């Protein structure tokens, strides 16, 4: 049927990219359904039809952003470089770029909302965490098998390292004084030198 001038809805990925861009440029507090709708040429009601709630929009945006990070993580970890060099690249990708890093700003909001989230949403968050964990475990196990790292339990070490990274990353993302990105990366690399590298 001939159209009546209504613009077709943008692809979902375009909406998620616009949401992430708004978080980066204006902060999470400015990301409302109405503001996002204006950005992509849709009504807030139309956005609610697609996503159901702001919580779902945020989680979908996080999944989209994590998908892109997952591609980058895979590229970094599958290089033919020494395991320690790839581990440093993993840490670099994990730690926020600085105060109000948009990806971490979004992560913190989704984590906060997860206290009251449905089981499905919590499982999807766990899947994101699981991907980071599995990649780190595989890298650590490879480094151990090649003699580049000490003989550690890769799963346990990965759990502890990610807890350390999460704690430091939250400090960087919220702008806690004395925990800028460079300082945090220095602490983490010192920890890895002490706990993971074979004795000289």
N, C-alpha and C positions, 0 to 999 in steps of 0.2 A: 504494500500500500504506500502511496506517496507520502513522504514525511511532512509533518507540520512544523518543521523548523527546530524541533528539539534536538539538542546535541546528544549523540550517543554517549553512554557512560564510559569513562576512560578505563583501560584495563586495570585490573586489581593491583598489578605490580606498580603501575604509575601512581596509584593512590598511596601505596605503602612508601614509595620513594619520596613522594611529596610530604608525607607525615614525618619521615626521618629528616628531611631537609628543614622542615619547620622546627623540629626539636633542636637541630644544630644552630639555626639562625636566631630563633626567638625564645627557646627554652620550652620545656614540657608544659609549663603552666599556660602557655599561649595556644597549645594544641587542643582546640575544642572541635567538636563535630562541625559546628557552624563555620569556624575559621578554615578548617580543612576543606569543607565543601566549597567555600568561595575560591580556594586555591585551585581546586581541580574541576570547578564548574558543575558541581552537584549540590543538591539540597542535603541538609543534615539528615532529613528523613530517608533519603535515598541511601546515604552512607549507613544509617542504622539498619536498613533493609539488608544491605550486603554483609555487615559485620555483627549486627545484633546488639552490641554494646561497645562502649569505649574500652572496656577491659579487653574485649576480643580484638579490637583494632590494635591496641598496644601490643598484645601478644603476637598477632599476625605480623606486625611491623618488626618486632624483635626476631621472629622466625625468618623473615625475609633478610634482615640485616645479618643474622647468623649464617644464613645460607651463603651469602657473599663472603663472610669471614672464613667459612669452612672451605671454600674454594681456594682462598689465599693461603690458609693454613696447610691444606694439602699440597699446594705448590711448594711452599717453604720446606715442609717435612720430607718431601719425596726427592729432594735434590741429592746429588751424590757427595754432599759435604760431610765432614765429621759430625758425630752425634752431638757434641757440645755446641758446635756452631748452629746446628738446627734447633737445639734446645734454647739457645739465646734468642733465635728468631721467634720461637713459640712464645717466650716470655715477652718479647717486644710487642708481639701482636696482642697478647693478653692484657697488658697493663694499659690503662687509659692514656690518651695523648696529653691530657691535662684536666684542669678544673672544668667541669660541665661537659666533658666528652659526651657527645650525643648518644653513642651506643651504651655507655655505662649509665648515663642518666636514665635511659629507657629501661635498662636492666634493673636498676634500683627500684624504679616505679613498679615494674612487673613483679619483682620479688615482694615488695611491700603489699601489693594487692593480692598476692598468692595466698595470704593467710586465710582469706575467705573464698578462694577460687574453687571451682568444681574439680572433681578428680581428673577429668579429661585435660583441663588446662594445666594442672600440676604435672600430669604425665608428659605433656608437651614440653614443659619447662625442664623436666628431668631428662628428656631426650636431648635437649640442647646441651645440658651439662654433661651428659654421657658421651657426647661426641668429642668434646674437649678432653675428657678423661681418657677415653680409649686411645686417642691419638698420642697423648702423653705417655700412657703405659707402653704402647708399642715402641715409641722412641726410646724410652728408658731401657726396655728389655733388649732392644737392638744394641744400645750402647754398652750394656752389661755383657752381652754375648760376644761383642767384639773386643772386650777388654778396655774400652774407653772410659767406662764408669766402674765404680766399685760394685761388688756383688750385693745388690739391694733387692728387696721385694718391690718390683716395679709398681704394683697396684697400691701398696701402702705408701710408698714414697710419693707417688703421683697424688694421692689423696692429701697428704700433708703439704706438698708443694702448692697445690691449688688452693688450699686453705690459706697459706701464706700469701699467695698472689691475690686472692680475694680481699683479704684484710688490707693489704697495702693499696690495692686498686680502689677500694672504697675511699680510703684517705685521699688519694690523688683526685678522684672524681668529685669529692665534696670540697676540695680545696683546703684540707687541713694543713695548717702552717707547719713547715718543716718536712713535708712528705711530697715534694714535687716528683715528677716522673724520673728525672735523672738520679735523685737520691734513692728512690725505690729500686731502680734497676741496679744501682750499685750494691744495695743490701742483698738483693736476690742473687746476684752473681757471686758475691762473697759467700753466701750460704751454700750455693752449688759447688763452689771451689772446696769448701770445707767438708761437705757431706757426700759429695758424689765423685769427685776426681780421685783416681787411685793415688796411694801414697807415692811420693817421689822415690 
